[in-house]
């Protein structure tokens, strides 16, 4: 709130300085009228203008959260600024109430005069004739005049033209607007300066209207001097004897050139731009590069007519098949999904409906899919720890493994047994290993898988499935690991997550990154055998006020309640009865500690 008031007030100061230095004495009163009104609106609107900047933040491999906390015993939680804030807000609302009542009172007073006195309607205004001696003044379309002076024609016609100008040009609306602003911002002195300048400019406008009617300048100035008494007029009205007569005389004789008016108007544009740049709100939004990558993927260019035709052709082909026997090969499925993901909303609505299908069952070896028979290049260690699965998570119950020159081994389950592992160690690097006759829970996979043993550093090492450009990987992302239990033995430690595939999608990379972060957080906090944990113990709970007073009583402390010395027993009794009592101690670590009890916030003088 304070920042907003400072920004808006600074803007208003700049506008008012420009007005006083370059505009007030110029004969461009209509422009000045709207300038003063706009300066209020712009000054209090500029701080609400927000410029948003989006910056990309790369995803880091790990996140270190350091929590350095210290333990302290807090006896009293009394914030003196809360009382100050309450006092300031109370003063503000009292001011708002005062000025609101004053505004309503003045408004009601004017309407009572209109209601209780006789009125004479003219072409452009309504004359309200009052018995009391008053200076002619105007509110909205009503001109308030002394009845006797009006009927005896003692009021000069120049004065009537002047007041009629106020009524026709609706100057009272400007005053009502600034009065409402004054209710809310009564503490801001700039509002009062602005109101004074606004009223004076209204007089300039009315004076110019009189001069334009052909009235002699000297005659009109004499009339103004005759009406420049100190008789008070209502604050919401425009009166003929408004102050600054000398300045009004000066401005009457002034004529501003069109060039000067244009120059002053043009200067406003860079000044306004500078104020917006200096006092608007800047907001910085951080975006992860992974999220931006997903957004760019979603907003890519629509598919070409050729791709759309190929998509519709394939979809139609599979939709014609019975749903019970409908199987979509993996290559076709990848192609369909790739084209579908690039379509716009309109293209998706006009395209053939995506078919319900049974996904083709494909074996996976250590997560690497093997469609239609394939050769996988992996190390001897990876072969020993081989895990056979499927792309649909259908469980493998058995398979056969064949080594060249060795008998075929039947495996129950999806991992190698001891016999097969021994044969892997004996197998020569240039001889293939064949896995075939793979049986799952519901079906068989007839096509074989060939394994070629290679070194991990070999360029042909199959660490991930090879995907063509535009294809989407069908390897599911690694699951988020559950919260790691407390490990007691070395063999109980879970292995780290497998490496992320090189051609993984942005979504899979984000999920994998979360998995790595969770694993690192667990791994960095485990304690190895023979080592001491580096995690600090939790801080001890703070003492309760009663325990603190009892401890001080044991130390022989001197107790005071509301400034009077009391025995320790009474202090303990008081605290038991009122647990919200404010407590403060002095010299608590010395031989003669002092403890102060009070219902109010405590202030101790040294």
RASUL-V881360 format. One record per backbone hydrogen bond with DSSP energy under -1.0 kcal/mol. NH is the residue of the N-H (numbers start at 1). CO is the residue of the C=O. If there is no record, write none. Layout:
# RASUL-V881360
nh:NH co:CO
nh:NH co:CO
This chain:
# RASUL-V881360
nh:5 co:1
nh:6 co:2
nh:7 co:3
nh:8 co:4
nh:9 co:5
nh:10 co:6
nh:11 co:7
nh:12 co:8
nh:13 co:9
nh:14 co:10
nh:15 co:11
nh:16 co:12
nh:17 co:13
nh:18 co:14
nh:19 co:15
nh:20 co:16
nh:21 co:17
nh:22 co:18
nh:23 co:19
nh:24 co:19
nh:26 co:23
nh:28 co:26
nh:32 co:28
nh:33 co:29
nh:34 co:30
nh:35 co:31
nh:36 co:32
nh:37 co:33
nh:38 co:34
nh:39 co:35
nh:40 co:36
nh:41 co:37
nh:42 co:38
nh:43 co:39
nh:44 co:40
nh:46 co:42
nh:48 co:45
nh:49 co:46
nh:51 co:281
nh:53 co:283
nh:55 co:285
nh:57 co:287
nh:82 co:79
nh:84 co:80
nh:85 co:81
nh:86 co:82
nh:87 co:83
nh:88 co:84
nh:89 co:85
nh:90 co:86
nh:91 co:87
nh:92 co:88
nh:93 co:89
nh:94 co:90
nh:95 co:91
nh:96 co:92
nh:97 co:93
nh:98 co:94
nh:99 co:95
nh:100 co:96
nh:101 co:97
nh:102 co:98
nh:103 co:99
nh:104 co:100
nh:105 co:101
nh:106 co:102
nh:107 co:103
nh:108 co:104
nh:109 co:105
nh:110 co:106
nh:111 co:107
nh:112 co:108
nh:113 co:109
nh:114 co:110
nh:115 co:111
nh:116 co:112
nh:117 co:113
nh:120 co:127
nh:122 co:125
nh:126 co:141
nh:127 co:120
nh:128 co:143
nh:129 co:118
nh:130 co:145
nh:137 co:144
nh:138 co:238
nh:139 co:142
nh:142 co:139
nh:143 co:126
nh:144 co:137
nh:145 co:128
nh:147 co:130
nh:150 co:146
nh:151 co:147
nh:152 co:148
nh:153 co:150
nh:154 co:149
nh:160 co:156
nh:161 co:157
nh:162 co:158
nh:163 co:159
nh:164 co:160
nh:165 co:161
nh:166 co:162
nh:167 co:163
nh:168 co:164
nh:169 co:165
nh:171 co:166
nh:173 co:170
nh:175 co:171
nh:176 co:172
nh:177 co:173
nh:178 co:174
nh:179 co:175
nh:180 co:176
nh:181 co:177
nh:182 co:178
nh:183 co:179
nh:184 co:180
nh:185 co:181
nh:188 co:185
nh:191 co:188
nh:193 co:189
nh:194 co:190
nh:195 co:191
nh:196 co:192
nh:197 co:193
nh:198 co:194
nh:199 co:195
nh:200 co:196
nh:201 co:197
nh:202 co:198
nh:203 co:199
nh:204 co:200
nh:205 co:201
nh:206 co:202
nh:207 co:203
nh:208 co:204
nh:209 co:205
nh:210 co:206
nh:211 co:207
nh:212 co:208
nh:214 co:211
nh:215 co:210
nh:220 co:216
nh:221 co:217
nh:222 co:218
nh:223 co:219
nh:224 co:220
nh:225 co:221
nh:226 co:222
nh:227 co:223
nh:229 co:227
nh:237 co:234
nh:238 co:138
nh:240 co:136
nh:242 co:239
nh:248 co:244
nh:249 co:245
nh:250 co:246
nh:251 co:247
nh:252 co:248
nh:261 co:257
nh:262 co:258
nh:263 co:259
nh:264 co:260
nh:265 co:261
nh:266 co:262
nh:267 co:263
nh:269 co:266
nh:271 co:267
nh:272 co:268
nh:273 co:269
nh:274 co:270
nh:275 co:271
nh:276 co:272
nh:277 co:273
nh:278 co:274
nh:279 co:275
nh:280 co:276
nh:281 co:49
nh:283 co:51
nh:285 co:53
nh:287 co:55
nh:289 co:57
nh:292 co:288
nh:293 co:289
nh:294 co:290
nh:295 co:291
nh:296 co:292
nh:297 co:293
nh:298 co:294
nh:299 co:295
nh:308 co:304
nh:309 co:305
nh:310 co:306
nh:311 co:307
nh:312 co:308
nh:313 co:309
nh:314 co:310
nh:315 co:311
nh:316 co:312
nh:317 co:313
nh:318 co:314
nh:319 co:315
nh:320 co:316
nh:328 co:358
nh:333 co:329
nh:334 co:330
nh:335 co:331
nh:336 co:332
nh:337 co:333
nh:338 co:334
nh:339 co:335
nh:340 co:336
nh:341 co:337
nh:348 co:344
nh:349 co:345
nh:350 co:346
nh:351 co:347
nh:358 co:326
nh:360 co:328
nh:364 co:389
nh:365 co:368
nh:366 co:387
nh:368 co:365
nh:370 co:363
nh:376 co:450
nh:378 co:452
nh:383 co:379
nh:384 co:380
nh:385 co:381
nh:386 co:383
nh:388 co:414
nh:389 co:364
nh:391 co:362
nh:393 co:390
nh:397 co:439
nh:398 co:439
nh:399 co:411
nh:400 co:436
nh:401 co:409
nh:402 co:434
nh:406 co:403
nh:409 co:401
nh:411 co:399
nh:413 co:397
nh:421 co:417
nh:422 co:418
nh:423 co:419
nh:424 co:420
nh:425 co:421
nh:426 co:422
nh:427 co:423
nh:431 co:428
nh:433 co:451
nh:434 co:402
nh:435 co:449
nh:436 co:400
nh:438 co:445
nh:439 co:398
nh:440 co:443
nh:441 co:395
nh:445 co:438
nh:449 co:435
nh:450 co:374
nh:451 co:433
nh:452 co:376
nh:454 co:378
nh:458 co:455
nh:461 co:458
nh:462 co:377
nh:463 co:461
nh:471 co:468
nh:492 co:489
nh:493 co:490
nh:504 co:501
nh:509 co:505
nh:510 co:506
nh:511 co:507
nh:512 co:508
nh:513 co:509
nh:514 co:510
nh:515 co:511
nh:516 co:512
nh:517 co:513
nh:518 co:514
nh:519 co:515
nh:520 co:516
nh:521 co:517
nh:522 co:518
nh:523 co:519
nh:524 co:520
nh:531 co:528
nh:548 co:544
nh:549 co:545
nh:550 co:546
nh:551 co:547
nh:552 co:548
nh:553 co:549
nh:554 co:550
nh:555 co:551
nh:556 co:553
nh:557 co:552
nh:558 co:593
nh:560 co:595
nh:561 co:564
nh:562 co:597
nh:564 co:561
nh:566 co:559
nh:571 co:567
nh:572 co:568
nh:573 co:569
nh:574 co:570
nh:575 co:571
nh:576 co:572
nh:577 co:573
nh:578 co:574
nh:581 co:578
nh:582 co:598
nh:584 co:596
nh:586 co:594
nh:590 co:587
nh:594 co:586
nh:595 co:558
nh:596 co:584
nh:597 co:560
nh:598 co:582
